[in-house]
């Protein structure tokens, strides 16, 4: 069924633009656990083409006995199976180190969030951003959705990490900083509440601030346009299908596409 799904997804893409960036993220089917059989909830990694909002493929990382495999290995396997050259994959901080080599070897590129799971690299990049003026900047403004106003400021710096302590560091060509300010209107208290957040990303290709701003925003489409819809419209988390829940997971993806 997965093979048929991927072929169907490619057919849908024939008359559409290029994939754009490809977001990869995991999701747990929370209702698929089975305490009687001592089976954990199923978990899947999905690849979403950001430009078309089409799911390209999946890897199920919980086996038939409910034993969870590692998400990093599942993502690496899915990248190899999807094939393609010159694509830009986007992932969360879990994949900063181990997935980089896999993406480069497949002749693709990676944009990944940088957090303190790589403390020395994170601190070095924050220091670099504070001491150097950015090469490029971009502002993105989003107003009027769900009582919120969002402003996203992106800055980029070119990197040269050939002499880095870790060999995989040298693959990154661009540092990206996204500073996000969100104003939310509280309909009960009739006032505005402001939150601020700064996040750092590394990219294995040279990328301008405008594109980086859009790619980072698109990455979370896998949560907002896929996972959220599966839960709220398709009741996926509430489903108590415990035998082969991946079959119905695939059917939901057919329906979404």
N, C-alpha and C positions, 0 to 999 in steps of 0.2 A: 504493500500500500504506500509506503514511503517513496519507493521508486516511481510509482504512478503519480504521486502527488508532485514530486519534483519535475516530472515531465510536463504535467498539467500547468505548473507555475511558469515554466519556460514558454509554453504555448501562449499563455496570457501576456507574456512580455514581448511577443513578436512585434506588435504594433505600438509599443510604448517606448518612451525614451530610455536611456541607459539606467542601470540600477541606481546610480548615485552612490551614496555611502550605504553600507550594509551593517545594520545594527544587530548585535548578538547578545542575548541575555537568557537567563534561566527562569523557569516558573515551576512552582509546585502545584500539583492538582490536590488541593488540601483534603478533599473528601474521599480520595481513593485509598486511604489507609485501611488496613484490615487487622484489628487487634486479635481477632480469633486465630488468624493465620500468622500472626506476628509479622505483618508486612507493612513496611513504611509507605507513605504517600509517594506516588510516582512523581518524577521530576523530568522536565524536558528543557532542552536548549533550542531556541528558535533563531533563525536568521531572517531579518526583515529588510527588504529593499526600500530605503527611505523615500525615494522619489515617487514610487508607484504605490507604496503601502501594501505590497504583496509579500506574503510569507514565502520564502524560497525553499526552506527545508527544516528538518528537525533532527536532533539526536536525543534519544531517551536515555537518561543517565541513571535510572533505577532499574535493576534487572528483575527477572520474574520472581525472585525470592525476596524482593524488596530491599536488596543491598545497594546502597548508593555508591555510584562511581564518582570520580572527581570531575567537577565541571571543567577544569582546565583541559584535561585530556579529551573530553567530549567536544569542546570548542575546536581544538586543534584537528580532531578527526573530521568535524563538519566542514572546516575550511578546505581541507584536502579533497573531500568528496564533492563539494560544490564546484571546484575547479575555478576557471576564470583567471584572467591576468589583468593587472592594473586597477583592481577594485580597492576601495578604501573601507576597511573594516573598523567599526567602533565598538569598544568594550569598556567594562568598568575596571577598577583598579586591581582586581584579582588577577588580571592577565598581563600586568605591566611587564613582567620579566619572561615567564616561560613561553608565552604565546608569540612573543616578538619574532623569534627565530623562525617559527613555523610560517608566519605570514610572509617574512622576507624570502624564505626559500620557495614559496609558492608564487613569487613575482607579483605580490600584492603589497598594500600598505596598511598601516595601523595607526589609528588615533585612540589613545587610551588615557583614562584619567589617572592622575598621579596623586597618591595619598601617602600616609605615613607607614604603610606596609613596606615601603622602600624609603626608610628614614633619611639615609645619607643623600640619596638622589633627590628626594623631596626638598630637603633643606638647601641643597646646592642650587636647585632651580628657583626656589623662592628668593634666595640671595641674589641670584643672577637677575631676576626680574626687578628687584628693588634697586640694584646698582646701575642697571643699563636702561636707557630709554628704549621703548619698543620700536620695532621697525615699521609696524603698521597697526592701526586701530580701526575699530568699527563699532557703531552703536545700533542696537536693534530695539525697537519700541513696540510693545503690544498692549493695547488698551481695550477695555470694555468686555472682557470675557470673564464670567463668573465673579463679578464684583472685584476685579483685580486689575492693576496696572503694573506691567513688568518692563523694566529697562535692563538690557544686557549689553555690557561694554566688553568687547574682546580686544586683547592686545597680543601681538605675536613677536617673537624674537628668533632670529636664525641661530642655529646651534652648530658647534663644531666640537664633537666629543670623541675624536679619534684617540685621544690620550686618556680616556676615562679608565677608572679602575676595573670596570666590568666590560667584557667584550661586547655585550649586547647593547650597552649604552650608545655605542658609535652609530647604531642604526637610526637614531632619532635626529631629525634635521630641524624641527621647529618646536619651540615652547609656546604654549597657548595659555593665556590667563583669561578667565571669564568672571567678571564681577557683576552679580545680579542683585538688583534692588526691586523688591515686590511690595506694592501697596495694596492691602486687602481691606475692603469695606465691611465692617461688622454690622449686619443688618439689625441685630438686636440692640447693640449699644450705640448705633448710629455714629460710629467714628471710624477712622482709618488706622490701620496697624502696619508698620513698615518693618520688613526683614531684609537683611543684607547677607550675601554669601559670596565667597571667592573660591574658585576652583581652578586647578592647574591641570593641563593636559600635555602629552607629548605626542608628536606625529613623526612618522618615518619619511614623510615627504615635505617639501617646502610648500607652505600653505599660507594664503593671505588671511587677514583678520576677518573679512566679510564671510569667506567660505568657512573658516573655522567656527564662527559664530553660528552659522546655519547648520553645520554638521553636528556640533554638540547639541544643538536644540533638537535636531532630527533623531539623535540617538535615543532620546527618551520617548520617541514615538512607539518603540517596542513595548513600553509600559502603558502609555496613554491610549494608543490606537489598537493595540492587540490584547495585552493582558487584561486591561481594565474592561474592554468590551467583552472578552470571554467570560469574565466574572459577573458583570452587571446585566448583560443582554442574553448570555447563553447559560448562566448559572453553573459555570464550570466548577467553581470551588464547592458548590453545594451538591454536586453530583456524587452519588454513593456507588458508582460503578467501580468494582474492585478487581474484577477479572479482565485483564487486557484493557485498562483504561486508555492506553495509547491509541486504540482503534477509534474510539470516539473523539479523542483529541485531534486525530488526523481529519476526521469528518468535520469538526468545527473549523479547522483551518481551510478545508475545501470551501466551506460556506463563507468564511471571511474573504477569501480571495475572489 
